[in-house]
Amino acid sequence: MPGPEHHVKPRGLHRGAALTLVFASVLATAAATGSLPRESETGTEIKARAVSSTVGPVDREEIAEAVADAEADGKSGKDAAEEVVSRSGDRWGAVYDEREYEDFERSLDGTYTGVGVSARRSVHGDVTVTSVQPGGPADRAGVRKGDVLRTVDGRPVGKRPVAEVVALLRGDRTGAAEGTSVVLGLSRGGRAWSAPLRRARLTTHPVSVRRLGASPSAAVLIKVAAFTKGAGTAVRDAVDDAPGDAGILLDLRANSGGLVTEAVTASSAFLDGGLVATYDVHGEQRALYAEPGGDTERPVVVLVDGGTMSAAELLTGALQDRGRAVTVGSRTFGKGSVQMPSKLPGGSVAELTVGHYRTPAGRSVEGSGITPDVGAGPEAQERGETVLSGLGGGS
C-alpha cells in the first residue's frame, strides 16, 4: 500500500503450521499493514496466524536468551533482540514490540491511526513523502508528494531506520492515539517549515477504478495502491464489471505491497488458474496458484516503477512471465524475501528472512526487480494507453 505510516515486510510461515506471506515495505500512511494471512493447503485462503519457533539464520532461542539477559539486567529486551537481528546482516530483519505488531496487523485490514502520508528513504538518504492520502491531516496541512521529512516532534529523522520514523509519526512509544498532536519538520526546494498535525483514524481505499474515455470501448484504469485485505477481490470485481471489449490498464506504480494472498487473488482476475509464484522457506519449496476462471482474453497493460514492490512485483512477474500482460514503466524495486515472525518473551516479535520468491519462469525478484517490456518514465500512463490501444484494448 504504498503506504501507510508503517514498515511492512514480506513474510512466510511453514505450511504445516500454515503459510504466512505478507509482502510490503515502507507504508507511511497507515499504522501498519495488518493481520498475517495464512495459506491453506488448497490455495490462498486467509486464515489465522501461526508463529514459528525458529527465525531464519538466527535461532529463536538465541534471541530469547538475549532478551532474558537484558531484562534481568534492567535493560530493554527489545533493544537486545534488535541487536541480535542487526548482527545477522538481514536487511529486512526487524523487531516489533507488542503494540507495534498489533498496529502492524490491523493496518492490513485497511484502517489505521496516522497523519496520512506514505514515505520511503530516497537514494540520497532522505525520508521523502511518496504519497498523501486525500482529506487526511497531512493533506489538509499542505504536505505534498516529494516533500522531505526532516524532523518529527523536533527529533531529527537523520539516519534513523524508517520503522523508527514511522513509530514517531504514529506515537507508538508514547501510546499516542487518535486526536493527539505531532509536528512534522519538512522541506521542499529551498523552503523549510513545520506542520502541526493531529493524528486521525483513517481508512485506506486501495483500489480505484475509472474509464479512460467516454466511448463504449474505452479502456479501464485499475489503480491498486496496496494489497490490503479485500484488494484482490476489488480488482477481480473491477475486471468482471468492465465492458467486454475494454482493455485493462493495471496501475501498480508506487504499490509497496501488502498481503500476498490478495495479490494472488488479483492474479486470478486475469489467469485461468496456474502458477503465480514459487518460494522457499528454509530451503523447502512451495508454490502459489491462481484460481481458475479468470478473464484470459481482454488486453492488459501493467504500469510499474521503482516504487512497485513485493506483492506487487509478484503479480507483475506472474502476468509478464505467463504472457498475460505487457508491462510498461521502469524497473521495480526488487523486494522478494520471505520472512518469518516469531514471538519473543514479553510479547515482542522478531522477523528474519528465511527464503525468497520467484516468478513462474524462475526469476528471482530480490535485489534485481522486474524490468518492464516497454520502458517509460513520467509518461508511463500515456505510453501504457498507447500500447493497450495497439493491443485492441480500446482508447
N, C-alpha and C positions, 0 to 999 in steps of 0.2 A: 504495500500500500504505500505507493510511496506513501509515504508515510506518516505515521503519527509520531508524536514526541516519544520516540522509543527506539529500541535497538532489537531487531528480531533476527534470528539466525535459523538456517536450515537445521533440521534435526531428524533423527530416526531412532526407532526402538526395534529391538529384535522381534520378529514376527511371533515367536512363541508367546511373548508377553503382549504382543500386538504392536505393529509398527507405528511409530510416531514420527511423521516427517513434517516439519514446518520450515518453509523456505522464506527468507526475507532478509532484512538488513536494517539500515537506519531508517526508522519510521518516526519522524519527528512531528507528526501531527497528533498522534494519539498517545495514550499512556503505555501501550504495549500492544502486542499482537496476539493475543489470546489463546484459547484453550488448545491443548495439544491433541490433534486428531490421531486416531489410531486406526490403522488399516485392518480390515477384516481379512480372513483367509480368502474371500472370494473377490475382493476388489478394493474399493476405496471408500468404504463406508466409514463415517466418522464415529468413533466410539469413545470410551473413557480413556484417560491417560494411564500409562504404565510407567513405572520407574525402575531403572536397572540398577544393579549393584556394582557395576564397573563403569568407568568412564574413560574411553579412549586409551591413549598410551599411559595415562596416569590412573593407577588403581584407586577406586573409591576409598579403600581403607587408608591409603596414604594421605588423601585429602582430609578424611575424617580424623585421622590421628593429628594432623597439623592443626585442625580446628580445636580439638580437645586440648592439646597442649597450650594453644594460645589462650583459650578461655580459662584454663587452670592458672595461667599467669596474669589473668585480669585484662587480657588483650582482646582485640576483635577477632572472632573466629572467621568472619567473612574476609577480613584482610589477609589472614593466614591462608585461607583457601585460594584467594586471588593470587597470592604469591606463588603457590604451587602450580596453579594453572598457567601463570605467566612464564614460569621456568620451562614449561612443556614445549614452548615455541609454537603453540597453536594460535594462529592469527584470529580465529573465530571463537576461541575459548572465552568463557565468561562465568561469573558467579553472581547470583541474584539473592538478595535477602527475601524473606517470605512474602513481604508486601509487594516488592518489585515483581516477583514472579506471578503473584495473583493478578496484578495490574497487567503484566505482560500477556497473560492468558485471556483476560477479559477483553483486551483490545481486538483480539481476533474475532470477537463477536460483533465488531463494528461500532462499539461505543467506548468512550474514554474521557478522562478529565485532562484538559490541557489548554493550550492557547491557540491551537490550530495551525501549526507550521510543520513542514517536513524539511529536514536538513540532512546534510552529509558533509564529510570533510573533503574539501576540494584537493586538486593536485598540488595546489600551492600551500596546503596545510591549514587553510581557514575552514571554519564551520559555516557553510553557506546555506541559506534558505533555498530549497528546491521547489517548494510549492506552498501556497497559503490557502487554507480552507475558506471558501466564500462565507461571509457572515460571521466568522469566528472572531475571537478577541483580537488576534493579530491583524486580521483583515480590516477590522474597524479602526485599528490604530495606525493603519497605513503601511504595515510591513509588506514588502513585496518580494517576489522571487528574485534571487540574486543578491539580496542583502546579506552582509556578513555579520554573523553573531559574534560580538566581542566579549560581552560580559553577561552574567545572569545574577541579578541582585548584587551587583557590584563585584562579583567574583570573576576574574579573568577566565575566559574559556581556554586560551592558550593551547597547550598540548594535551589537555585532559582527554581521556577516552570519550568518544561520543556518547556511550552509555551513561557516563557520569554527567555529561552536559544535559542529557535528557532527564536524568534524575533531578537535576537542579531546576529545570523547566517545570517539571511536574511537582516539585516539592516533596519528593519521596523521603528525603532524610528528615524532614520536619513534620511529616504527616499532613502536609497541606492538602486541602480539599477544594471542591467547587466553591468559587467565590473568593478564594484567597488571592492576594496580590503577588505579582512578580514583575520585576523591572528588567527589560532587555536592553543591553547596550549594543547598538547596531551601527553599521557604516554602509554608505552607498556612494561610490565615487569618492569625492573628496569630503563628503559630509558625514559627520558622526552625531548621533543623537541617542537619547534614552526614550524608551517606550514603556510606560507603566501599563500593565495589563492585569485583568482578573481572570483566573482560570475558570473554565466553564465545562459543563458536561456536554460533549459533542457527539454527534453521530456521523459516521462516515457513509458516503454513498459511493461505493467503489466502482459501480458500473453505470455509465451514462450512454444513451443511445440517441442518435439523430440522423435524419436523412440528409444527404448531400446534394439536394436539389429538389425541384418541385415535380419533375416528371415521374410517371409511374415506375420507370426503370432506374430511378436514382439510387445510387449505392447507399448503404447503411454504414455509418461510422459507429463502432462499438469501442468506447474508451474504458479500459479497465485500469483503475488507479492502484488497486491492490487486491490480492486474493484473500480477503476476509471471508468469514462464513457467509454462504449464500451467493458469492460472486460467480461461482461456476454455473449454478443454476440460472442466474440472471443472464449470463452470456448465452446459454443454451436457449432460454426463452426468447431472447432478442433475435437469434438466428431463426428460430421457428416462426416468429412473427414477421420476419422480413418478407417482402414480396418475392415470389418465386424466381423472377429474373434479375433480382438485385444482387450485386456483389457485396462482399463484406470487407470493410477496412477495419481491421482489428488493431487498435492503438495500444501498445504495451510500453510506450515510452515513459520513462520515469516511474515504472512499476517496480518497486523494490521487493516484491514477493508476497509471502503470506503462507497460507495453508496449501501444501502441495496437493492435497485431496481436491481442493477447489480448482486448481489448475488442471488436474486430470479430468474433472467433470467438464470443465470448459472445452477440453480437447474432444470430449465426446460429442460436442455440437458439430464437429467437422469431420470426425472419423467414424467409420463403421467397425468399432472395436479395434483390437490390435494393440501393439506395443507403443507405449508413450515414453518410457524411460527404464533403464536398469540402474541399480545402485548396489553398493556393497556395504555391509555392516560388519566390522571386524573381519573382513575378507570373505564373508558369506554373501553370495549373490542373490539378489531379489529383483523383481520386476513390477512395473505398474502398467495397467492396461486400461484403455478407454472402453466405455460401454458401447455396445453395438447400437446401430440405428441413427447415427449422425448424418448430416447433410454432406454428401461427398461430391456434389455436382456444382454448386454455385462457386464462382471465383472468390478467392480470399487473398488479401494482401495484409501482411503483418508489419506494423511500424515499430521499430526498436531504436534504442540509443544507448549511450553509456550508463544510463540510469535504469535500464532493463536488467533485473537481477533475479537470481534464484528461481523461484517457482515460475516466474515469467519467462526465464530463459529455458526452463524445462519445456514449457508449452511451445515456445518458439522453435526449439530444436526438434520437437516431435513433428510439428507441421511442416518444417523445412525438410527434414530427412525423409518423410513419407510422401513428399511431393504434393502436399495438400495446399501449400500456400507459397507465395513469393514474398520474401522478406525484404524490407526497404528501410534504409536508415544508416546508422553507424554501429560499430562493433559493441556488443553488450558487455556488461560489467565483468562477468566471469566469476560467479559465486555458485559453486555446485557441490558444497560439502554437506555431509550428513552428520548431525550432532546428536548426542545422547544426553538427556538430563538425568541427574542423579541427586536425590535428596540427601542432604548432609545433616549432622546433628545441629539442633537449634532451628531447623526449618529452612535453611538456605538451600539453594540448588546450584550445582556446578554442571557445566556443559563443556564437552570437548569433542572435537571432530573424530568420528570413528569410521568414516568412509566417504565416498563420492558418488555422484550420479552421472550417468552418461545418456546421450541421446540414442534413439533407436539404431543409428548407424555405428554406435560405439564411441562417439566423440566425447571426450571429457570437456566439461564447461569450466571447471575450476581453474582460474588464473588466465584462461585464454578467451573466454566468452564465445559468442557466436558471431561470425562475420555474415552480414546480410547479403542477399543475392544482388541487390542493387544499392549502391552507396548513395547517401544523401545526407545533407546537413540540415540547416534550418528549414529547407524547403521539402523536408521528408513527406509531409502530408500531400503537398501538391504533386510530388513525384509518385507517391503511392496511388493517388487518384488516377494519374495518367496510366500507370501500369495496370490498375484494375480495369480501366476503360478498355485497354488493349486486350485484356483477357475476356472481354464481353460482359463485364460486371456492371454496366450502366455508367452514367455520367452525372 
